[in-house]
């Protein structure tokens, strides 16, 4: 794997990369000027870089994580690293796994929904306990690890509103790594010694690379027609087995 990641070590030494880091730090400073800040993480590469930036820039950070009953395994080292260095609030999901499975039987798996249906589902998920926790907290700013390079609705939002904006709720949202590339993310992770889920991100098969792999759970079947299900079957067979038992139609996508 060393040859595979050498490019990131090289990029981490460049002035161009340092400019990206400096821009992210300035955004964090601007966010902190608005008030108390919480950093929402999924434990994926982007949100962990965002939270680690804040931790290393300010010397402390408050992190919020919304649990998922269908998340992929392999994050133990990552979670332990942040718990040793930051204040971590873990918010339980409002549904258990059985509820989510029943819900997917009703609304379809992500790859089976049209764009409008998928957006409604995402909106419903975001109304989970994390929203309630934030509404009841004293935090004024919510930091996320969103990046324009990801494309889709989130990228369009960032292009339209910028990396720091006020939401309808009155809270501010800051995306300090909005302008980063996947290469920037991996350069920061590796250069700063931040742990990552090796089981997930080292699984570079079926056309997926560590820059394109997402840490969505096994019920999130986006990309099913581009090899996502076959990839899941190879690298996370236990989770694939549950998915295929509940939704036999996915077997045709492997």
N, C-alpha and C positions, 0 to 999 in steps of 0.2 A: 504493500500500500504506500510505502514511502515515495516511490516514483510518482504515484498518482497525486499526492498532495504537495509535492515539491514546489509546484507553481504557486501555491498559496504562501509558502514561506518566502519565496522570492518577492511576490507582490507586497507582502507586509512590510518590506524594507523600502518601498518606493515613496517618494514625496507625494505622488498622486493619491496613494492610499491614505497617507497621513492627513491630507487635506479633507478627505471624506470623514475621517475620525474627528477632525477639528470641527467640521460643520455639524456633526451629530452632537458634539459636546456643547456647541453654542445653542443648539435647539433645546437641549436639556436645561441649560441655564435660563433660557427664555421661559421655558415651561415652569421652572422653579420660581420665577418671579411672579407667576400667577397665583401660586399657593401650594398647599400640600399635594404631593404627587404620589400616585400608586402606579406600579408597573405590572400590567396584565400579561401573564405568560402562559403558554401552552406546553412549555418545556421543549419546543422545537427550536431549530437553529436560529431563526430570526428573532424570536422573542427572548431567547436566552442571551443573544448578543446585545439586544436593547437593554435588558436588565443588568447585564455585566458592565456595560458602558456606564450606566448610572452608578452602579456600585463602586466602580473604580474611579469615577470622576468625583463623586461626592464623599466617598468613603462609607456610605451606607445607602440602603435602598429598602423600600417596602414593596413587596411582591404579592400579587393576587393570582391565584390559579383556580380555575373552575374545573373540577374533576369531571372525567368522562367515564361512564361505565363500559364503554367499548373502545377505550384507548389501546394502542399497541404497547407491548412490554419493552423494557430495556432502559428505562429512565432513572433507575435507582441511584446511580452515581451522580447524575445531573442534579437531581433533587437534593441529595445529601450535600453537594457542593454549595448550593445556594442557601440551604438551611443553616449551614455553618457561618455564613457571611452576611445574610440579610434577614429581615423580618418577613416571613412567608405566611400568608393567610390562604388556607385551602377552603374553597367553597364547595360543598357537596352539590351534585346535580339534583335537579328537582324530580328526575325520573330515574328509576333503576333500569337495568339492562332489559328486563322483561317488558317494561313499559315502552322503551325505545323500539324494541323489536315489533311490538304490536303496532306502534305508531307508523313504522316503516311499511308494515303490511297494509295500513290504511292509505298512506300518502305515496307509497312507492319508494324504492331506493333512489339515491341521488341521480344516478345515471339514467333513470327511467322518467324523471320529471322534466317538464319543459322549464324554460328560464323563469317564467313568472311563478310557477309552483315552487321551484327551488328557492326563489327569493323570499317567498312567504314562509317557507320552512325555516330558512336561516334567521329571519326576523323573529320567529317564534322561539327558536333556540336561544337567541340573544336576550330574550325576556326572562331568562333563567335567573337563578338566585344571585348570580354575579351582579346583575342590574340592581336587584333589590339591595344587595350588600352595599353597592356604591351609593345608592340613593340615601341609605341610612348612615353613611360614613361622613367623615369630615374632609375627605379628599376633594380637591378642586380640579386636579388635572389627572387624566388617565393616559398613560404612555403605552403605545402598542408597537409591535415589531413589524408593521406593514411596510411593504416596499413597492414602488411603482413598477419595477421590473416584473412583478408577479402578474401584471395585467388584470383584466376583469374589472368588476365593479369597484373593488377597493382601490385599484390603481386610478380609475377614473375619478373617484372621490378625492384622492390625493392631488391629482392634477388640477381639479377644480377649486379645492379649498386650501391647498398648501399643506405643509407638514405640521402646522400648529394652528388650530382653529377652535372656535367656541361652538358647542353643540346646542341644540334646542333646549336641552335640560339645564343649560347654564354652566355645565362643566366644560373644561377645555380638553381637547384631545391633542396629543403630541405624538408624532411618528418620527423619531430622531434618525432612523436609518432609511427614511423614505427614498433617498436617492442612491442607496447602495446597490451594488450588484451581488450576485451569488458569490463571486470571487472575493469581494470585500468581506462578506460574512464569514467565509471560511478562513480568510487570512487573519481576521480578528480572533476567531475561536482558537485557532492553532497557535498563533503568536502569543496569546495571553494565557494559554494553558487551560482554557475553559472546557470541561468535559462535555461530550455529546453522546447521543444514543448510537453506539457503534453498530448494533444489530440492525438499526434502521438505515442510517446514512451510508454505511459501507456496503449496502445491498444494491450495488450498481449493475443491475441486469434489466432485461426487457425494455431497453431504451431509456432507462432512468439513471440519472447521475446524482451525486450528492448535492448538486446545486438545484436540481429539479424535484427531488424527492420531498414530499410533504408529509408531515407527521399526523395527518388526519387518521381517525380511528378506522377500524375494519368495517364498520357499517357505512362509512363514507366512500361510496363507490365511484366518485368522480374519476374520470379517466379509465373507466372499465373497458371501453372499446380501444384503448391505447395500451393495453397490457397490464393495467393495474391489478386485475383479479389474478392473472397468471403470476404476477410478481408476488402478490400476497400468498398465493398457494405455495410458492417455493420457499419464501423466507419466514412466513408466519403460518405454518400448516395448521396449528391448533385453532387459530382465529378463522382461517379459511374454512375449516371443517364446520365450525358453528354457523358461519355465514351460508355455506352451501346447504346445510341441513335445513335452515329456516327459509332460505330463498333458493330452491333448486335451480332456478333459471340462470343463476350466475355460472353454473358448471359449463355452459356453452361458450363462456368467455375466456376459458383457460386453454 
